[in-house]
Amino acid sequence: MLRPAFIEALKAFAPGQETPFFAYDAVAINEAATRLLRAFGGVRFFYAMKANPSLGILRLLKKLGFAVEAVSVGEVLRAFRAGFSPDEVLMNGPVKTDAALRTLAEAGVPRLGIDSFADLERVARHLPGAEVLIRTNPDLPVRTHPSLATGRGDSQFGFMPEDLPRALARAKAAGLRVLGLHLHLGSSLGDARDFAEGYRRLYALASELGPFAVVDLGGGFGLDLEVERLAPLVEPFFQVASEVWLEPGRFLVARAGVLVARVWGTKQTRRRYLLLDAGMTQFLRPALYGATPPIVHLYEGQGEAVFDLVGPACESGDVIARDVRLPIPSEGDLILIGEAGAYGSAMSSNYLDTPRPAAYLFDGRCFRLLARAEEASELWKREEDAGACVD
Ligand SMILES: Cc1ncc(COP(=O)(O)O)c(C=O)c1O
């Protein structure tokens, strides 16, 4: 699903670069954004920046008219740094500490999603008069990986429907400005029936408790979902709210990005392996959620074989993909790990003292640096003053 022009550009660019590295296709991000804007006329979009918080990508989406959804103070500060104003940032998340809220009081107060009574009281104390959405738990067992199913009644997110009236009343009494209701069913949802049922439940609540200034339907669009089919499910919300918001993350950036890795050898145990310089440290989703990224090879080879692609970590779980038929490579050949634009670099770590890789944005003409690769010396910088007594 990568654009052929992007693959051709990578064939020319990648051989001269240190691997691994992330590369994103700005044209593909633009296309995904345009598709959403066309499908959902009149809706305001808050890009879920957890999918890929790169400043360059935030600025690109800002130009297209997107606001952002953040779930940590760090993300809010990053959004400000990218040029978003506080009213263009919505901060969700189940835990907002005193320290976090003090930082927001100084740096700029975004719109906030309220997730529990404890959250409500703390936000009201630190940020009186803040504009808030009340997050609803629709109690719906959506079809996705269990760790991504936030709309389930047994997840830790949102107020149960029966608690909503009390939450709304308490928020108002505590001096918060209630904009409306918020829902996020989960991530990587591929079945339109889950959206139909989740939105139906929220609509019933909004009609009963509204009207509101805003209803926010969250994100969660799976990559193969026909988003155009969801538009008729969203339209009715304009009868119960002046504004309807959506918070897509993955859908905008996942297929625009690849992780480029080099092959350092093949190996046969009871299975046949292809040894890469990228793995779970750079791209955790296969190990964490069983994600199965598409693989593209940038080399020609003599004959073919079926390989498991593995990274350099000393963990048998460091598998990027299994049972992939590929031409037999030589040392130094290049592989593209696809669908790495969302929850890829964002979830990469320094595990095994591995510096995080560089990232580039292809603008249709050239690759522009988004983030340089980390230096090894940056990895122990925080420990340089260690040893002193702390009181
Ligand atoms: C509150 C909220 N909104 C939006 C999103 C974006 O989800 P996705 O990237 O699947 O669109 C998430 C992701 O977990 C989320 O927690």
The ligand as a Tripos MOL2 file, in Angstrom:
@<TRIPOS>MOLECULE
LIG
   16    16     1     0     0
SMALL
NO_CHARGES

@<TRIPOS>ATOM
      1 C1         -8.7070    9.0630   23.7940 C.3       1 LIG1
      2 C2         -8.1190    8.6100   22.5160 C.ar      1 LIG1
      3 N1         -8.4620    9.2330   21.3790 N.ar      1 LIG1
      4 C3         -7.9630    8.8610   20.1910 C.ar      1 LIG1
      5 C4         -7.0780    7.8150   20.0700 C.ar      1 LIG1
      6 C5         -6.5560    7.4380   18.7250 C.3       1 LIG1
      7 O1         -6.8190    6.1450   18.3570 O.3       1 LIG1
      8 P1         -6.4280    5.6690   16.8930 P.3       1 LIG1
      9 O2         -4.9810    5.9430   16.7010 O.co2     1 LIG1
     10 O3         -6.7420    4.2320   16.8670 O.co2     1 LIG1
     11 O4         -7.2730    6.4600   15.9390 O.co2     1 LIG1
     12 C6         -6.6890    7.1150   21.2300 C.ar      1 LIG1
     13 C7         -5.7670    5.9790   21.1350 C.2       1 LIG1
     14 O5         -5.6010    5.1620   21.9610 O.2       1 LIG1
     15 C8         -7.2140    7.5410   22.4810 C.ar      1 LIG1
     16 O6         -6.8670    6.9280   23.6200 O.3       1 LIG1
@<TRIPOS>BOND
     1     1     2 1
     2     2     3 ar
     3     2    15 ar
     4     3     4 ar
     5     4     5 ar
     6     5     6 1
     7     5    12 ar
     8     6     7 1
     9     7     8 1
    10     8     9 2
    11     8    10 1
    12     8    11 1
    13    12    13 1
    14    12    15 ar
    15    13    14 2
    16    15    16 1
@<TRIPOS>SUBSTRUCTURE
     1 LIG1         1 GROUP 0 **** ****
